[in-house]
Amino acid sequence: MKLNGSQIIMEILHEHGVDTIFGYPGGTALNVYDSIYDYQDKIHHVLTAHEQGASHAADGYARATGKTGVVFATSGPGATNLVTGIATAFLDSVPMVAITCNVNDEAIGRDAFQEVSITGVTLPITKHNFFVNKIENLADSLRNAFRIANEGRKGPVLVDITKDVTAPNNLYEYTPQPPLPKKPHPALDEKKLDEIAEAIALSKRPVVYFGGGVASSQAKEELNAFIERIDAVATYTLMGAGVLKHDDPRNLGLIGMHGSMAANQAIDQADLVIALGTRFSDRVALNPNRFAQRAAIVHVDIDESEINKNVLINFDVVADVKDFLTALLPKIEQKRNDAWIKHVSSFRKFVETDVKEATIRPKDIIEAACDLTDKETIYVTDVGQHQMWAAQYLKHEKAENFLTSGGLGTMGYGYGAAIGAQFGKPEKRVIHFTGDGSFHMNLNEACTAVSNRLPIITIIFDNKVLGMVYQWQTVFYNKHYSQTILQRQTDYVQLAKGFGAKGFEVNTIEQFKDAFTKALKEDGPVWIACNIAKEERVLPMIPNGGTVEDMITN
């Protein structure tokens, strides 16, 4: 059947099971939005306050559901407003398809009103992008965008479409098709598996270090079986948080700059490190030349470009983590490393700033929120001190229930991502942790949450400073607080009311529990501003370029 370009776009989305899209209309996107109107019984469009909020919502939707997030924007500033959200998804390997509408083909390159070469802008932050200026290329480009976004190491793909391609009178033959098959996972090398199994058998001090690749490959069961079989302890990156139960005795917690003392000490003293679906980022391997210097390192990652990129390793495996563990487990005998497990347990030590004047502590806030909700709750963070506290103290058990910007570190990510998660999982409670610095960046999305009656609870850690940068200035810059002490007079309770939300301000943990209990009964968004001390720190802390020997604990 013959359809115009706008209709073909909607049909391709329908082919791929898309039920929710996020976006913001504009002049070059009018044809597409006319078709969105016609397809509203099949695909729900969520109008956000800003395109960046829409891109973060598509990201949060994808992380919470495991589906592909889809975001729409018009040309020029509409398209460029997606850039931060696309980059966030790229660094964290989140499947997303961004569809932008550009000016007519004849106007491309002529500095037309709201014209930007968005494919050129996003080339370094997408897995691939397409410029479509002929309707005959439209369906194939969109189908390949969904395939590429979900193939191998997942990530965002952008499709930029000129307005004439979407015109009502521009018709082309459309034939429904199933989604394109993804390329098969890389084959495993049996000889290399045998070598790794032998290294495990000889190891006395094994540590499993994993990241988002374990969650992406849905290898949680295999990972737990593997850790138990080789009698290892385990640590993880931000993107791997939630894969292991918080109270699992083998779980050492977060690794790296603000990781636990036990995790960093274990890596430093290990004789074998098995790295699964992770990339040895500079927040983990702060000094690459001295990272796990006593250990042989096994690195398993589906992205070949990550092998030997940051840390030199001994055994490299380019493979899907689930495939690798499934193939390796039968080759391994049950081990006992009692002395190692006991030794690592001696490293466990809770580290927290001693702030005598504090009336409410970050740890208590987070633990109270966990205790008052169920295990299916989705926790979303922005970026800064509150993000690290959340990673340290949350009692979550599923990776898809912890949404945070790990690679790019995007302040302002949280509210949009929480909105996307709530649309993707309306049956679950969504809790948004943020700092007063991060929250001011995208609090305009409150109107989206209010308009859609989303029961998102936002917990604001309000210390009147840009907390993480303030902490660095305290420790490394002789307390030169250059532009980190905020002079804002924001009244969160009144501002929430102005948006149509509910607001609370609290100074004690008792007040927080009371406000949070009330918030759980609301059917719309709630903000709880918690006045914490600016002297609160995220501890432990290893400086850039440092090792466990440089760890700051007070």
C-alpha positions in Angstrom: 0.0 0.0 0.0 1.1 3.5 -0.7 1.7 5.8 2.3 3.4 9.2 2.8 6.6 9.5 4.7 5.0 10.5 8.0 2.7 7.4 7.9 5.7 5.2 7.1 7.5 6.4 10.2 4.5 5.5 12.4 4.1 2.1 10.8 7.8 1.3 11.3 7.4 2.2 15.0 4.4 0.0 15.2 6.3 -2.8 13.6 8.9 -2.6 16.4 6.4 -2.7 19.2 6.8 1.0 20.2 3.9 2.1 22.4 5.4 5.3 23.9 7.4 8.1 22.4 8.6 11.3 23.9 9.1 14.6 22.1 8.4 18.2 21.2 6.8 19.4 17.9 8.1 22.2 15.6 7.8 23.5 12.1 9.7 20.9 10.2 8.1 18.1 12.3 4.5 19.2 11.6 3.8 16.5 9.0 5.0 13.8 11.4 3.0 15.2 14.2 -0.1 15.1 12.0 0.5 11.4 11.7 1.1 11.0 15.4 -2.4 12.5 15.9 -3.8 9.8 13.6 -1.9 7.0 15.4 -2.7 8.1 18.9 -4.8 5.0 19.6 -1.7 2.8 18.9 1.2 5.0 20.1 1.2 7.4 23.1 3.2 10.6 22.6 4.4 12.3 25.8 5.0 16.1 25.4 7.8 17.2 27.7 8.8 20.8 28.6 12.1 20.6 26.8 13.7 18.3 24.2 16.5 17.4 26.6 13.9 16.2 29.1 12.3 14.1 26.3 15.7 12.5 25.5 16.3 11.6 29.1 12.7 10.3 29.4 13.3 8.0 26.4 16.6 6.8 28.1 14.8 6.2 31.4 12.0 4.3 29.6 14.5 2.1 27.8 16.5 1.3 31.0 13.4 0.5 33.0 11.7 -1.6 30.4 14.5 -3.1 28.3 12.8 -1.8 25.2 14.1 0.8 22.7 13.5 4.4 23.8 12.2 6.7 21.1 12.4 10.5 21.0 11.2 13.0 18.4 12.4 16.6 17.8 12.1 19.3 15.2 15.1 20.8 13.3 17.8 23.2 14.6 17.5 23.9 18.3 15.0 21.1 18.8 17.5 18.6 17.4 20.5 20.1 19.3 18.6 20.0 22.5 18.7 16.2 22.2 22.5 16.1 22.2 23.1 15.7 25.9 20.5 13.0 26.2 21.9 11.1 23.2 25.5 11.3 24.7 24.2 10.1 28.0 22.6 7.0 26.3 25.8 6.5 24.3 28.2 6.4 27.3 25.8 4.0 29.2 25.0 1.8 26.2 21.2 2.5 26.2 19.2 1.6 23.1 17.5 4.7 21.8 16.2 5.9 18.4 16.1 9.7 18.0 14.1 10.9 15.0 14.6 14.5 14.0 13.0 16.4 11.1 15.1 18.8 9.1 14.3 21.5 6.6 13.4 20.6 3.0 16.1 18.9 1.0 16.5 21.9 -1.4 17.3 24.2 1.6 20.0 21.9 3.2 23.3 23.7 3.3 21.8 27.1 2.8 21.6 28.2 6.4 17.8 28.0 6.3 15.8 28.9 9.4 16.4 26.3 12.1 18.7 24.3 9.9 21.5 22.3 11.6 23.4 19.3 10.3 22.4 17.2 13.3 24.0 14.1 11.8 27.3 15.9 11.8 26.8 17.1 15.3 25.9 13.6 16.7 28.4 11.5 14.7 30.7 11.0 17.7 27.9 10.2 20.2 25.8 7.7 18.2 26.4 4.1 17.1 25.3 5.3 13.7 23.1 7.9 12.2 21.1 8.3 9.0 20.3 11.4 6.8 17.1 10.6 4.8 16.3 13.0 2.0 14.6 10.4 -0.3 11.4 8.6 0.7 12.6 5.4 -0.8 15.3 5.2 1.8 13.1 5.9 4.8 11.8 2.5 5.8 15.1 0.8 5.5 16.9 3.5 7.5 14.4 3.3 10.3 14.4 -0.5 10.5 18.2 -0.5 10.5 18.2 2.1 13.2 16.3 -0.2 15.6 18.5 -3.1 14.7 21.7 -1.2 15.3 20.5 0.3 18.5 20.0 -3.2 20.0 22.8 -5.1 18.3 26.0 -5.9 20.2 26.8 -3.1 22.6 23.5 -1.2 22.6 23.3 2.5 22.1 21.6 5.4 20.4 21.0 5.9 16.7 19.7 9.1 15.1 17.6 9.4 11.9 17.3 12.9 10.4 14.6 13.2 7.8 14.0 16.2 5.6 10.5 17.7 5.7 9.7 17.0 2.0 10.1 13.3 2.7 7.3 13.5 5.2 5.0 15.6 3.1 1.3 14.4 2.8 1.5 14.1 -1.0 4.9 12.3 -1.1 3.7 8.7 -1.4 5.7 5.5 -1.5 5.0 1.8 -1.4 5.0 0.4 2.1 5.1 -3.3 2.9 5.0 -4.4 6.6 8.0 -6.4 7.7 9.2 -8.0 11.0 12.1 -6.4 12.7 15.5 -7.0 11.1 17.5 -9.9 12.6 20.5 -8.8 14.7 23.9 -10.1 14.0 24.8 -13.2 15.9 27.0 -12.8 19.0 30.7 -13.4 18.5 31.7 -17.1 18.7 33.5 -18.3 21.8 37.0 -19.8 21.6 37.0 -23.1 23.5 40.8 -23.1 23.9 40.6 -19.7 25.6 37.8 -20.8 27.8 39.9 -23.8 28.9 42.8 -21.4 29.7 40.5 -19.2 31.8 39.1 -22.2 33.6 42.6 -23.3 34.5 43.5 -19.8 35.7 40.4 -19.9 38.0 41.4 -23.3 39.3 44.8 -22.0 40.3 43.5 -18.8 41.8 43.4 -18.3 45.6 42.2 -14.7 45.7 39.6 -14.2 42.9 37.4 -11.1 42.4 34.6 -10.7 40.0 34.3 -7.1 38.8 31.3 -6.4 36.5 29.4 -3.6 34.9 26.3 -2.8 32.8 27.1 -5.5 30.3 25.9 -8.1 32.8 22.5 -6.4 33.1 22.3 -5.8 29.3 22.8 -9.4 28.5 20.4 -10.5 31.3 23.1 -12.6 32.9 22.2 -12.1 36.5 21.5 -15.8 37.3 24.6 -17.0 35.5 26.7 -14.4 37.3 25.4 -15.5 40.7 26.1 -19.1 39.9 29.6 -18.2 38.6 30.5 -16.2 41.7 29.3 -19.0 44.0 31.1 -21.7 41.9 34.5 -20.1 42.1 34.0 -18.9 45.7 34.8 -15.3 44.8 33.8 -11.9 46.1 32.3 -9.3 43.7 32.3 -5.6 43.0 30.7 -3.5 40.4 30.4 -0.2 38.6 27.5 2.2 38.8 26.0 0.5 35.7 26.1 -2.9 37.5 24.5 -1.7 40.7 21.5 -3.8 41.6 22.6 -7.0 39.8 23.6 -8.5 43.2 21.4 -8.3 46.2 22.6 -5.6 48.6 22.9 -8.0 51.5 24.7 -10.8 49.6 27.8 -11.6 51.7 29.9 -11.8 48.6 28.8 -8.3 47.5 31.6 -5.8 48.3 29.7 -2.9 46.9 30.8 -0.2 44.4 34.3 0.0 43.1 36.5 3.0 42.3 36.8 6.6 43.3 33.9 6.5 45.8 33.7 2.7 46.0 33.9 0.8 49.3 37.1 0.1 51.1 36.5 -3.6 50.8 36.0 -3.5 47.0 39.1 -1.4 46.3 41.3 -3.4 48.8 40.1 -6.7 47.3 41.0 -5.6 43.8 44.4 -4.5 44.9 45.2 -7.8 46.6 43.5 -10.2 44.2 45.5 -12.7 42.2 42.7 -13.0 39.5 40.2 -10.4 38.4 37.4 -11.5 36.1 36.0 -8.3 34.5 32.6 -8.9 32.9 30.8 -6.3 30.7 32.7 -3.3 31.9 35.3 -0.9 30.5 37.8 0.0 33.2 36.8 3.6 33.2 38.9 6.3 34.8 36.5 6.4 37.8 37.4 2.7 38.4 41.0 2.3 37.3 42.1 5.7 38.6 45.8 4.7 38.0 45.6 2.2 35.1 49.3 1.1 35.5 48.7 0.1 39.1 45.1 -1.3 38.9 44.9 -4.9 40.1 48.7 -5.0 39.8 49.0 -8.4 41.6 46.4 -10.1 39.5 46.0 -11.7 36.1 43.0 -10.0 34.4 40.3 -11.6 32.4 38.2 -9.1 30.3 34.9 -10.2 28.7 33.1 -7.5 26.7 31.0 -7.6 23.5 32.7 -4.4 22.3 36.2 -5.3 20.9 37.3 -1.7 21.1 37.3 -1.8 24.9 39.8 -4.6 25.1 43.2 -3.3 26.2 42.0 0.3 25.9 42.4 1.4 29.4 44.1 -1.5 31.3 46.3 -4.2 29.8 44.8 -7.6 30.4 45.9 -11.2 30.3 42.9 -13.0 28.8 40.6 -11.2 26.4 37.2 -12.5 25.3 35.0 -10.6 22.9 31.6 -12.1 23.7 28.2 -11.6 25.2 28.6 -12.0 29.0 25.7 -14.5 29.2 27.1 -16.6 26.4 30.5 -16.6 28.1 29.3 -17.6 31.6 27.0 -20.3 30.2 29.9 -21.8 28.3 32.5 -21.5 31.1 30.4 -22.8 34.0 30.5 -26.5 33.0 34.3 -26.2 32.8 34.7 -25.1 36.4 34.8 -27.3 39.5 33.4 -26.0 42.8 36.0 -24.1 44.7 36.6 -23.1 48.3 38.6 -19.9 49.1 37.7 -19.6 52.8 40.9 -17.8 53.8 40.4 -15.2 51.1 36.7 -14.6 51.9 37.6 -14.2 55.6 40.5 -11.8 54.8 38.3 -9.6 52.5 35.7 -9.4 55.2 38.2 -7.7 57.5 38.3 -4.8 55.0 34.6 -4.0 55.5 34.3 -0.7 57.3 31.6 1.9 57.2 33.0 5.3 56.4 31.0 8.5 56.9 31.8 12.2 57.6 31.4 13.2 61.2 29.1 16.2 61.0 28.1 17.1 64.5 25.6 19.8 63.6 23.7 17.5 61.1 20.1 16.9 62.1 19.4 14.7 59.1 21.9 12.4 57.3 22.0 11.2 53.7 22.3 7.6 54.7 19.3 7.7 57.0 17.2 9.4 54.2 18.0 6.7 51.6 17.6 3.8 54.0 14.3 5.2 55.2 13.0 5.5 51.6 14.0 1.9 51.0 12.4 0.6 54.1 9.1 2.4 53.4 8.8 1.0 49.8 8.9 -2.4 48.2 11.7 -4.3 46.4 10.2 -3.4 43.0 10.7 0.4 43.5 12.6 2.1 40.7 15.3 4.6 42.0 16.5 7.3 39.7 19.4 9.7 40.5 20.9 12.9 39.1 24.7 13.3 39.4 26.8 14.4 42.4 27.1 13.5 46.0 23.5 12.2 46.2 24.2 9.8 43.3 27.2 8.2 45.2 25.2 8.0 48.4 22.4 6.3 46.6 24.9 3.8 45.0 26.3 3.1 48.5 23.2 2.8 50.6 20.3 1.7 48.4 18.8 -1.7 49.1 17.9 -2.6 45.5 18.1 -6.0 43.8 17.6 -5.3 40.1 19.8 -3.3 37.8 16.8 -2.1 35.8 15.5 -0.5 39.1 18.5 1.8 39.4 18.7 4.5 36.8 21.7 6.9 36.7 24.0 8.6 34.3 27.2 6.7 34.9 29.5 7.5 31.9 28.6 11.1 31.0 27.6 12.2 34.5 24.7 14.3 33.4 23.3 16.7 36.0 19.7 17.2 35.2 19.2 13.6 33.9 17.0 12.5 36.8 13.6 14.1 36.4 13.3 13.2 32.7 14.5 9.7 33.3 12.1 9.3 36.2 9.2 10.4 33.9 10.3 7.9 31.3 10.6 5.1 33.9 7.1 5.9 35.3 5.5 5.7 31.8 7.4 2.5 31.1 6.5 0.9 34.4 3.3 2.5 35.7 2.7 -0.2 38.2 5.9 0.6 40.0 6.8 3.3 42.4 9.5 5.7 41.1 11.7 7.6 43.6 14.0 10.4 42.2 17.0 11.3 44.3 18.6 14.7 43.3 20.7 17.5 44.6 19.7 21.2 44.6 22.3 21.8 41.9 21.1 19.0 39.6 17.5 19.6 40.2 17.6 23.3 39.1 18.9 22.1 35.7 15.7 20.3 34.6 13.0 21.0 37.2 10.9 22.4 34.4 9.9 18.8 33.7 7.7 19.1 36.8 5.0 20.3 34.4 5.2 17.0 32.5 4.9 15.0 35.7 1.9 17.1 36.9 0.1 17.1 33.5 0.3 13.3 33.4 -0.4 12.7 37.2 2.8 10.8 37.6 3.3 9.8 41.3 7.1 10.4 41.2 8.6 11.3 44.6 11.6 13.6 44.3 13.9 13.7 47.3 16.1 16.8 47.1 19.4 16.8 49.1 19.5 20.5 49.7 22.9 21.6 51.1 23.0 25.0 49.4 26.2 24.1 47.5 27.3 22.2 44.5 28.2 19.3 46.7 30.7 17.2 44.9 32.6 20.1 43.5 32.5 21.8 46.9 33.9 18.6 48.4 36.8 18.6 45.9 37.5 22.3 46.6 37.6 21.5 50.4 40.1 18.6 49.9 42.2 19.7 47.0 41.8 23.5 46.5 42.5 25.0 49.9 38.7 25.6 50.5 38.6 28.1 47.6 34.9 27.8 47.0 34.8 29.4 43.6 31.1 29.5 42.4 30.0 26.5 44.4 28.1 28.2 47.2 24.6 28.7 45.9 22.8 31.9 46.7 19.5 30.7 45.4 16.3 31.5 47.4 14.2 28.7 45.9 11.3 27.7 48.1 10.6 24.2 46.9 7.3 23.9 48.7 5.9 27.0 47.0 7.5 26.2 43.7 6.0 22.7 43.7 2.6 24.2 44.5 3.0 26.6 41.6 3.6 23.7 39.2 0.6 21.8 40.7 2.7 19.3 42.7 2.9 18.7 46.4 6.0 19.9 48.4 7.5 19.3 51.8 10.6 20.7 53.6 12.2 18.6 56.3 15.0 19.0 58.8 15.0 15.7 60.7 14.6 12.1 59.8 11.3 11.9 61.7 10.0 14.8 59.6 11.3 13.0 56.5 9.5 9.7 57.3 6.3 11.5 58.0 6.5 13.5 54.7 7.5 10.4 52.7 4.6 8.4 54.1 2.2 11.1 53.1 3.9 11.3 49.6 3.2 7.6 49.0 -0.5 8.3 49.3 -0.5 11.1 46.7 -1.5 10.3 43.1 0.7 13.0 41.6 4.3 14.2 41.9 5.7 15.2 45.3 9.0 17.0 46.2 10.6 16.5 49.6 13.4 19.0 50.2 15.8 17.7 52.9 18.1 20.3 54.5 21.4 18.5 54.8 24.7 19.9 56.0 27.1 21.2 53.4 30.0 19.5 55.2 28.6 16.1 54.3 31.1 14.2 52.2 31.1 11.1 50.0 33.6 8.7 51.6 35.8 6.8 51.0 37.4 8.8 48.2 40.4 8.0 46.0 41.9 11.1 44.2 42.4 11.0 40.4 45.5 9.1 39.6 45.6 7.5 43.1 45.4 4.0 44.4 44.0 2.4 47.6 47.1 3.8 49.4 45.8 7.3 48.8 42.2 6.6 50.0 40.6 9.4 52.0 38.4 8.1 54.8 37.6 11.2 56.9 
